[in-house]
Amino acid sequence: MQRVGTFYRSVIGKKAIVAATGAILLAFLVFHLIGNLKAFLPDPAPGVYDIDLYSKFLRTVGEPLFPRTTVLWTIRCVLLVALGLHIACVVQLAKQNRDARPVAYIHKPARREATPSARWMLYTGSFLILFIVLHLLQFTTGTLGSTGFGESVYANLYLAFHKLYFVGFYAVAMLILALHLFHGAWSLFQSLGLDNPDRNLGLRRFAMAVSIGIFLAFASVPAAFYSGLMQAPKPAAQLTQQFEQQR
């Protein structure tokens, strides 16, 4: 236990935790993205949306071995711990860097290596925490913009993303996420010791491709609903009745 505490208090330990938790959160983003893109899949049956079946699967996965939603809540707890550790270590590392030079530079050195995404990490991270809270309030609890909120994920997406301010907010949020991911992925390679002058350019390009790809894929969902490419859902009462029949 003492070794764990010593490891956590060290700069190397904190950077390792940031890298590990960042990888966990990135993996979640990829799986969450795959789930979101199910909105584009054809209906398995008339009026039955594939993304609604996926939502039901998340709540029932593990049955009958585990009670309903047990696996889902286990994943949520792991993600919450990972996010908490990620934030705590980033803040502590930033504080240690600031304390290491209590007197500011008279002439600031040129930042040749620092990209905008690197310099803005604390700001983009802070915004993403706010976004996560608002996103959960809107699509998990239904307490934000909840007009018509119901069991159907497809219907909730349709209702939310027919409002321009929600579409704009989510597009900006995904852009900020891409900026955060670009530097985060690159930092992960450095923490794992994969960076090397011979392959740094390729690693940076890969990090950029991942961040741009995630941005485009996430932003495509609200854009498709707002543009009218996605069909209107059935009335809420009919959707609820069909959903109950699927259980």
N, C-alpha and C positions, 0 to 999 in steps of 0.2 A: 504493500500500500504506500509505503514511503517512496519507493521508486516511481510509482505512478504520480505522486504529488511533485516529486522532483522533475519528472519529465514534463508535466503540465506547466510548471513554473518557468522552464527554460524556453528561450526563444525558438530553438529547434523544435521542441515539443509542440509549442503553440502553432508553428508553421505546419507541422505534420498534421495536427488536428484540423487546421483550416483546410488543408489539402484533402484529407480523408472525408470530412463532412461536406466539403464542396463537391466531391465526387458522388457522394450519396444523394445530394440535392440535385445534381445534374442528371443522375440516373432517374430520379423521380420525375424531373421535367420531361425527359424523353418518353417515359411511360404515360405521363399525363397528356403529352402531345398526341401520342398514338390514340389514346381514348378520345380526345377532342376531334380528331380527324374522322372518327367513326360517324360523325354527323353527315359526312359526304357519301357514306356507303348506301347502297339501295336498301329499301325496306325489306326485311325478311318476310313480312306479310303485310297486306294492305293496312295502313294506319299504325303499324308497329315499327318504331324507329330503332335502328341498330344501336344507337347510342343509349337508348333507354334500356335495352337488354344488357348492355355493358354496365350501366349503372346498377342494375339489379344484380349482376354477377359480382360486383364489388362488395355488395352487402351480404351476399350468400356464400361467397367463396369460403371453403373450409368446412361447410356443412356436409354431413351431420357430425363429423369428428369434433368440430368446434361450434359453439353457439353462434347464432346469427350476428354478423358485424364484428366478431372477435378478431379475425384476421385484419379487417379494415382498420379497426381501432389500434391494433398492434403496430401497423404500418404508420398510422398517424402519430403515435407516441414516439416511434423511432425517428420520424421526420422532425418532430418538435424538439427532441433532444439534440439532433444533428444541427438544426437551425440555431438553437440556443447556444451550443458550443461554438458554432461558426461565428456568431455575432460576438460572443464574449471574447474569444481569442483575437478576432480582428480588432476590436476596440482596445484590448490590452496591448497588442503589438503596436498599434498607432500611438498609444500613450507612452510606451517605452521608447519609441523613436523620437517623440517630441521631448521627453525628459532627458534623452541622451544629449540633446543640444538645447539647453534652456535659453541660450542667447542666440538670437536670430542672426543669420548671415548679414553682413553689411552689403556685400555684393553677392547676390544669389548666383550659384553656378548654373551654367546652361544645362537644361534638362534634355540631353540628347536622346537618352534611352526611354524616358518616361512618355508614354502615349497619353492622350486625353483620357482614355478609359482607365488607365492606371491612376492618374491624378484624381479622378472623380469617383473612385471606388467607394469611399465612405458615403458620398452623396447618393450615388446610384443604389447602394445597398440600403440606405435609409428610406429611399423612395419605395424600394421593393418590399420592405417590411410593411409600409403603409398600404401598398397595393394588395399584399397577401390578406391583410385584415379586411379590406373592402371587398376583395374577391370572395372570401369566405362568407361575409355578411350577405352578399348578393346571391351566390349560387349554392351555398351549403345551408345557411339558416333562413334565407329568404327575407331578411329584415331590411335589406336595402333595395329600393326599387322593386318591391315585391308584388306589384300589381299583377295578378294572374299567376303567381308562383304556385307550382304544384309538383306532382310526382314526376312529370315528364321533363327530362333534361332538355329534350329537343324543343319543347314548347317554351321552356324558360329561356333558352338561347334565342329563340325567335322573338320573344317579347322584348328581351333586353337589347338585342342588337338591331332592332328597328328604331332605336333612339340614337341620333347622331352623337350626342354627348358621350354615351357609353362606348360607342365604336371608336370615337376619337381618343377617349381616355385609355382604352385597351391598346390601341395602336401605339400611343406614346409609351405606355408601360412596357410593351414588348420591345420597343426600340431601346429603352433604358436597360431592359433585361439583356438584350444583345450586347450592349456596351459592357455590362458587368461580366457577362459570360466570356467575352473575348479576353479580357485581362485575367479572369479567373482560370480559364482553361490553360492559358500560357503560364500562369503562376504554378498550376498543378504540374506541368511538365518540368518546371524548374525544381519544384519540391521533390519530385521523384528522381531527379538527377538525369533526366532525359535530354536536357538542353545541351547543345554542342554547336560551336560555330559552323560546323559542316551541315547541320540539319535545322538550325534555328529558323531559317526562312521558311522551310517546309512546315515546321511546327506552328509558326505564326499563321501561315496560310490555312492550315487545318483548323486552328482555333477560330479564325475569321469565318471560315466556311461553316463551322458548326453554329456559331452565333448568328450568322445571317440566315442560315437554314431554319433555325428555331424561330427566329423573328418572323420570317415569311410564312412558315407553317402555322404558327399561333395566330398571326394577324389575318390569315386567310379565312378563318371561321367567322369572325364578326363582319369582315368585308363581304363574304358570300351572303350572309343573312341580310345585311343592309341593302345590298345591290339587287335583291329580289331573285337571286339564283336558287334559293332554297324554298321549297313549297311551304305554304301555310299549314300549321298543325290543325288537327281536328279540334272541335270545341273541348274545353277543359273537362267537362263532365264525361264526355265520351272517351277521352284519353284516360281518365282516372279509372273508368269501368274496365277498359281493355287492359290497363296495367295490372289491376287487381286480378284479372283472369289469368294473367301470365304467371302469377306467383304459385 
